[in-house]
């Protein structure tokens, strides 16, 4: 059986080296070198305190993957609601409390996350569900006003119409480039459009921008 192709990033070298050493001889996991991160099945981010820098590491790791749907897993002491939602928007599917996570727990979660499952502590899962319900309600209102385009999609297309690249759009809207590309792909597929230029033309035609 092919081992899980794993990309690791940490906020400090000691943590990264320690987890790398703990996983190196596990036959279920292959830790990828920096030049092979595009081939990752799943990304792992390690942090003590989840702050803006930790989230940036997570977003940068995801941006290096060849496929934007590759899942991300984070191990940290704690995470607040704002950082949690931003991380999930950038591809986070599982979060493990650092003090209660063994190497065996970590490997199990990495394999499950790669297979399409999510592992969030109960309180975090409840927060995510509540936020998704709120956003779904807001998006429904946006779609009625903007011809089936959400507020975020309108913002993205408006900036692309100004000539911005996905990197520039991500920086302007405070998302990762991976999130912007995924949003564009979803929009183009949903509305049966050909490409980004067609999406911009569509948004202009329906009066969204």
N, C-alpha and C positions, 0 to 999 in steps of 0.2 A: 504493500500500500504506500502511495506517495506521501511523504511527510508534509505537514502544514508548512507553507512558505510564510515565514514570520518576519515582519519589519518591526524593530524596536527603537523607540526614542524616549529619552528621559530628561528631566530637568537638571540632573547632576550625573556626573560620570561614575561615581561610586555605585549609585543605584543601578545604572545601566550595566556596568560591568558585573555586578553581583547577580542580577537576574539572567544576564547572558551566560554566566558561568553555570548557574543552576539549571538552565535549559539546554546547554550545549550538547550533552550526551543523551538527551531524551530522543528516542527514535521516532516519536510522533511529530517532532518539530524540527524544522531547519531554519536557522537564523540567517537572514540574508545580509550580505555586505552592502554598503551604501550604493554601489554601482548596480545592484540588482533589485532595488526596492520596487521598481515598476512591476515586478513579477509577484508581488506579495499577495497572499490569500487574505491576510488579516494584519492589521497594524496594532501595536501595543504601545501605549504611552504611560510612563511611570512618573509620578509626582508626589511630593509631600503635600504641599498646598496648591490647590488648583486656582491659579490666578490667570491674568491675561497672557502671561508668557507660556504657561502650560497649554492653554487653549491654542495659542499660535503654533506651538510645536505639533499639536494634534492636527491642525489644519494643514500645516506644511507637509506632514507625513502623508496625509491623505492625498494631497495634490501630486505626490510623486508616483502614485499608483497608475498603472496603465488603464485600469477600469475604475470609473467613479463610484461604482456600487460596492467596492471592497469595504468590509466592516472594520470599525475601530473599537478597541477595548482600552479602558483606562483603569489603572490601579492607583488609588490616592487615599489620603486620610479622610477627606470630605470634599464636597463641592456644593456651592450655593446654586439657587434656582437659575439665576442669570447665566452663569457659566455652564450649567447642565444643559439648558435649552440651546445655547450657542453650540455646544459640543455635539448634541444630537443633530442639530441642523447641518453639521459638518461631517456626519457619518458615524458618530458614536452609537453603538448598540448595547454595550455592556459596561457596567461599572462595578469594580470590586473594592471594598474597604481594605486598605493596605494591612491594617493590624490583624485582620481575621482571615487573610488569604494565604493558603499554602501553595507550594509549587504545583501540587496535584490539582488544587482548585483552579489555579490559573490555566493549566493546560486544558482541563475539562471545559472551562469557559471559552478559551480561544477556539477549540474545536467546534463547540456548539455555535459560537458566533459566526464562524466561517460557514456553518451549515444552514444559517438563516435564523437562528434563535437569538433571543435577547435576554440578558440577565441584569436586572436593575433591582436594588433593594426596594422593598414594598413602598416606602415613603416616596422615593424618587419616581417609581412607576406611577403612583397616584398623581404626582405633580405633572408628569408628562401628559397623562391622559386628560387632566383638566385643561392644560394649556392647548392641547390639540383640539379639544372641543371648542374652546374659545376661538382659536384661529380658524377653525372650520366655519364657525358662525360668521366671523368677519369676512372670510373669503367668499362665502355665499353672497353677502351684501355687495362685495366688490364686483363679483361676477355679474350681478344684475345691472350694475352701473357701467361696467366696462366690457361688455360683450364676451363673457367667459374668460376673462383674464384676471388673475388675482392682483392685489396691490404690488406684491413683490415682482411679479412678471412684468407689470406695467413699468415699474421703476427700472428694471433691467433693460427692457427694450428701449425705453426713452434714452438711456445712457448709450446703448449701442447705436441708436440712431444719430447720436452726436459724434460718433466715430471712435468711441472708447473700445479698448480690447477687454476680454474677460478679466484679465489681471486688474485693469483700471477700474472696471465695474465692481469687482470684489472689494478693492480697497475703498472705493467711494461708499459702498453700502455696508461695509464692515462684515462681509462674509468671506469664506474661503473661495478660491477660484473653482475648486471642486464643486461647491454648492451652486455657484452660478452656472457652471456647465450642466449640472444635473437638472437644474430648473429649466434651462433652455431646451434640453433634450425632452423633458416631460411635456413642455408646452408644444414643441414642434410635433411630437407624436400625437398628443391629444387633439390638436387642431388640424392634423393631417397637412402640415406645411412641409416645404421642401428643405429649407435651411433658415439660417438666422435672418438673412435679408428678406426672405419671404415672410418671416414672423414680424419683422419691423413694418413691412408694407401692410400686413394684415392688421396690426395694431393701429396704424394710421387710418386705414380704411374704416374701421369700426369706431373711430373717434376716441380710442383709449389714450393716445398720445398726440 
